[in-house]
Amino acid sequence: MKKFKYWLLLLLILPVMLLSGCENVTQRANTQDTWKQIQRRGKVVIGLDDSFVPMGFRQKNGKLVGYDIDLAKAVFKQYGIKVDFQTIDWSMKETELKNGTIDLLWNGYSVTPQRAKKVAFSRVYLLNKQVLVTKKKDHINNFSDMKGKSLGVQNGSTGAAVLDEYPKLLKDRIKNHKAVLYDTFPDAFIDLNANRIQGILMDEVYADYYIKHQKDSLAYQVYTDSKMPQDYFAVGMRKGDKTLQKKVNEGLAKLQKNGELRRINKKWFGISSNYLGPVKK
């Protein structure tokens, strides 16, 4: 009988303990400024999806390269801090950030109202938009042509969020009114090429770079709708990291001023642009 009471008490207490633990983690993420800790260890940890070309991806030899890789290294070089890039499950990115596994999300991370409830953003550093990628042979020239067809999106991506937020644009037209979810875009392209899906909703920067580097690049078609909202890339961080936010913003501004931003833009996009978006609160 005593043993039964013990287990009953444990079952009653455990949910409260778990809830309290979650609240403590969230409170710490929203209030703790970790800049001094980052300085002491001389390293900042950035979470990314290492298949997101050209922002952060691995070459055939396994080396991690990309636009965001260069940009992040250039920002923290100014503070004498090394950057440790950690591959994460992109669908769990905000959880990884909140739990302290990583310090930043810097990987073509779009500013959205939903994400703003969970994280703080740096200033915008790149413009982007969501596009529909199809095969030319399927003669899909607009969103309406996707009626009854299968669409792929990356799980946890901006495309997945936009699909739900603006259902009349595309979601209401596709087969079963539900997209096929993929862990990575390369997985989605495998199914697109095999005709298991007929379209992918994805980032324009990814689509342009990926298709350009395919042997059969002319087999693909990229379409965007004027009603599709503009997409803005920024760095995501815990709400309590006010100093880190300030350092990233100041670092980006210095890269713009000294010409390094222009060089990185030219390297990855072939455009000698010195654009740096407005600060996002």
N, C-alpha and C positions, 0 to 999 in steps of 0.2 A: 504493500500500500504506500509506504514511504517513497519507494522507487517510482511508482506511478505519479505521485504528487510532484516529485522532482522533475520528471520529464514534462509534466503539464505546465509547471512553472517556467521551465526552460522554453517551451513553445510559446508561452505568452510574452516572455521577456525578449526573445531573439529578434522579432520584427522591430521592436522599439530600439534595440541596440543597432540594428542595421540602418534604420531610418536616421538615427542620431549620427551614425558614421557618415552617411551620405550628406547630411546637413553640414557636418564639420568640414568635409572635403570641399563642398560648394562655397561655404563661408570663407575658407582659407583662399580658394581660388579668386574670390571676389574682393578680398581685402589685403592679402599679403603681397608686398613688393619684393621681388626676388633679385633685383639688380645686384645688390652687394654679394649675394650668394654666387651669382654668375661670375662676377668679377673675381671672387676668391678662387673658384675652381678654374677660371680662365677658359671657360668653354660654355657655349650655348647649344642646346639640343633642339634641332628643327625636325619636325615630323613631315613626311612626304609620301606620296605614291610614286615609286621610282620607275613608273612606266609612262609618265605624263610628259610626252615630248611637246615642245622643246623646253618645258619649264624645269623638269628634273627627271632624268632617265639614265639608264645604264647602257653603255656601249657594249659591243660584243665581248670585249675583254673584261667586262664587269665594272669598269670605271664609271663613277657617277658624274654626269655633266649636265649642263642646262643653263637656261637664262636665269632662273631663280637661284641656282647654285652659285653662279658668278656674282649675282647681285648681293646675296646674303654674305658671301665671303668678303666682298668689297666693303660692305657696311661695317662688319665687325672687325675688319683689319684696322679700321680707324681707332678702335678701342683696345687693340691688342688682345682680342678674344678670338679663340679658335671656334670653328663651327663643326658640330657633329651632326650629320644627317642620319636620321633614323627612319627606316621604312615602317609604315604603319598600315593597318586596315583603314582605308579612307572612310568607310562607313562609321568608324568609331573615333574619328579624329578629335571631335570636341571632348569626348570622354577622356582620351589620352592626355589632352591638354589640361583639363580640369584636375586629373589625378596626379599631375606633375611628372608624368613619364617623359614628356617633351615640354619645351619652353615656348615654342612658336609653331604656327602652321604657315609655311611659306612654300606654296606649290600651286600657283594658279588658283588661289583661294578667293572666291568671289564674295563680295559684300552683299548680304541679303538681310532683310528685316528679321527673319527667323534666326539666323546666326548671330545677329547683333544682340539678341536676348541672352546668348550664352557666352560670347567672347567680346573682347575689345579689338578694334582694328587700327592699323597704321593708316597713314595717308594712302590714297590710291596711287599706284605706280604704273598701271597698264590697263588699257581699254580692251574689251573682249565682247563677244556676243555668242549666243547659241545658234548653231546651224544644223540643218538636216543633211546628212551624207547618205547618198544612194548610189546604185550602179546605173550608169547611163542606159544599159540595155533594158532596164525596167521602166524607162520613160516616166519617171516620177519627177515632175517639174515644179511641184508646189506641195503645201501641206494637205490640200484636198485630195491629191492623188494617193495619199497614204490610207485612204478609207479601206477598212477591212484588212489592212496589211500589218505585219509585225514590226514593231519598233524596239530598238535596243537603247538602253541608257546605262551609265555606270552607277552602281549603288552608292548613294550618298553624294552624288555630283550635283552641280548647279542645274544641269539639264533635267535631272529627276525632280528637283524642286520646282523648276519652271513648268514642267509638264503638269504637276498637280496644281500649281498656282494659277495657271492660265489654261484650263482644260479645253476650252472651246477652240484654241489654236490648233491642237494636235491630238490630245488625249481622247477626246470624244470621237475621233475619227478612226483610230487604230483598232486592230483586232482585239476583241474582249475589253476595250477601253483600258488596257493595262499594258505597260511596257515590260519587256524582258530585261531583267537586271543582270549586270555583269560586274565582276570584281575589277576588271581593267578594260580599257578601250581596245587593246589588241585582241582580247577575247571576243569582243563584239565584232571586230572586223573579220575574224575567222568565220563567224556565223553569217555575216553579211556576204562574204565571198562565196560561202556555201549555199546561199539563198535560203538559209533558215530564218533570217529576218530580212526585211527589205529597206530598212533605214536605221540610222543612228543619230540621236540628238546629242550633240556634243559641243565642246568649246571650239570656236573658230581657229584660235591659235594652234590647237592640237591638230585639227582637221587639215589645215593648210600645210603644216610641217610634215605630218605623217604621209599624206597623199603625195606630196612633192618628192618624197624619198622612196616611193614605191616604183617598181619596174613598170607596172601597168597603171601609172598615175592617170592616164587619159580615160580609164574605165570608170572613174568616179565622177560624181556630180555633187556640188555643194550649193544648198539653197537656204536662204534665210528670209523671214517674213518681216516686213516693216513694223508689224505690231509686236514683234519680239523685243522685250526690254533690253536696254543697254546693260552690259555686264562690266563690273569693275573689279580688278584684282588688287588685293591688299594683304597685309600680313596679319594673321590672327594671333591673339595672345590672351592670357587671363586678364580679367577686368581689374584685378589688383595690381598688375604690373605697369603702373603709371610711368615709372622711370624708364623701363624697357621700351615702352611705347614712344617716349620722348627721344630716346637714343636712336631708335630705328628711324623715326621721322627726320631727325637731324642728320643722320648718316645718309639717308636717301637724298636729302637736299644738298649735301656736300658733293655727292656724286654727280648731281645735276650741274652744280656750279663749276666743278673742276673738269668736266668733259668725259668722265668715266662712264656715266649713264649713256651718253651718245655712242661711245665705243661698244658697249655691251649690246645696245639696241642694234647697231650695225652688224655685229657679229652674228646674232641669232635671227634677226628679222630682215636684214639687208636694207634697213631704213635708218638713215642718220637722223634719228629723232631724239630730242632732248625733253620729251614730254614727261611731266610728273604731275599727277592729278592733285586735286585739292585734299586737304586734311580731312579725314573722316573721324568724327568724334565718337 
